[in-house]
Amino acid sequence: MIVDSLAYLGEAISGPSASAADLIDAMDGAGVDRAVVVPAKPRGYHLGPANDLLAEAVNDHPGRVTGLARVDPNLGDEACAELERALGELGLRGLFLHPWEETFRVSAPFVDAVVDVARSHSVPVVIAAGYPWLSEGLQVGDLARRFPEVRFIATNGGQINISGLGQTDVELTLAACPNVAVQTASVYREDFLENVVERFGADRLLFASAFPLLDMSLEILRAHWMHVDDAQRSAVLGGNAADLFAL
């Protein structure tokens, strides 16, 4: 089973938007069996209605689409209540945080409240990572060390530039935090992906496309082109996501 561990759904305030039909078409074209989806940043800024629309898409496409709740930790108790609702009433299976678009440091103490809700439900936390000052590799590690029992997945290979000290910071976080994994989307350096598998294990890497921001048919090639064995490739392409999101 091939699982895309990150795609965006909904009308986005900036960048491309995608409907559930757009996603299913992309999945069929790329040979992807299932996708883990999160709400795009909505034009109205309110994430509750965006979580509702996401849950509708999940219900309309059982077996193909699994949803994660998106909340803004800046809202404190309101964010915690929305996450409780989304994980309970809506049946979503994890937490998605976007420090850049919601504007917060992922390592800030107030973020702990929503992560603690995720911990209480035993669901993973996906972090839009690599954004300067807000979600760089060591900041993701800072949060992960406070919640060793929670599984964290960093988008963009944990960084955006894929070079220099940013790459080293991600490697330091992976070494220090066994509960952190990274996704393949936008990581153009195959040596970085292969190094994650070789040094830390295939279970620390997940295929993701970040559709519709990126092309799913191209992004899946990153996993196919890696110089790893078949069992490792299978884990990256779907086994790890199936385990983390209880597919």
MOPEPE-V931080 format. One record per helix or strand. SS is the DSSP state (2 for helix, 1 for strand). FROM is the first residue (numbers start at 1). TO is the last residue. If there is no record, write none. Layout:
BEGIN
SS FROM TO
SS FROM TO
END
This chain:
BEGIN
1 3 10
1 12 12
1 18 18
2 20 30
1 34 39
1 42 42
2 47 60
1 65 67
1 69 70
2 73 75
2 77 88
1 94 97
2 99 102
2 109 120
1 124 127
2 137 146
1 152 154
2 156 158
2 164 176
1 180 183
2 190 200
2 202 204
1 205 206
1 211 211
2 216 225
2 230 244
END
